[in-house]
Amino acid sequence: MSKKKSKKACCEYCSNCIPIEEGDHVCYEGDMPKVVLSDYAPAEDYLHCNGHKFKN
């Protein structure tokens, strides 16, 4: 039996997370861009997509 590794959902590894200025990152998943990281820390909209790209 092989164990299946689950991927941990996080905005930092998503291709939709784009850096915009010093420590801030915007997610372009959905209709409107949302700030998901502010000063390299999770913001209010962090993982607003519920990690759908990481689900199997």
Phi, psi and omega in degrees: 000133176254142178275137178266121179284130176269143179273135178276125181284127174202147183294331186300330183258007181274142180288346179272356180268112186243129177291137181243328175199191188304094175088354180260138179228141181246142175258129180258020176277122180105193185286312184243140176295142180231142177283116181255335176230131177233121184054043179064015178241150179303133178262183183301324182264017179303131178058037182296340179273001182063024176066034184298335178287344184259353181280146181274000000 
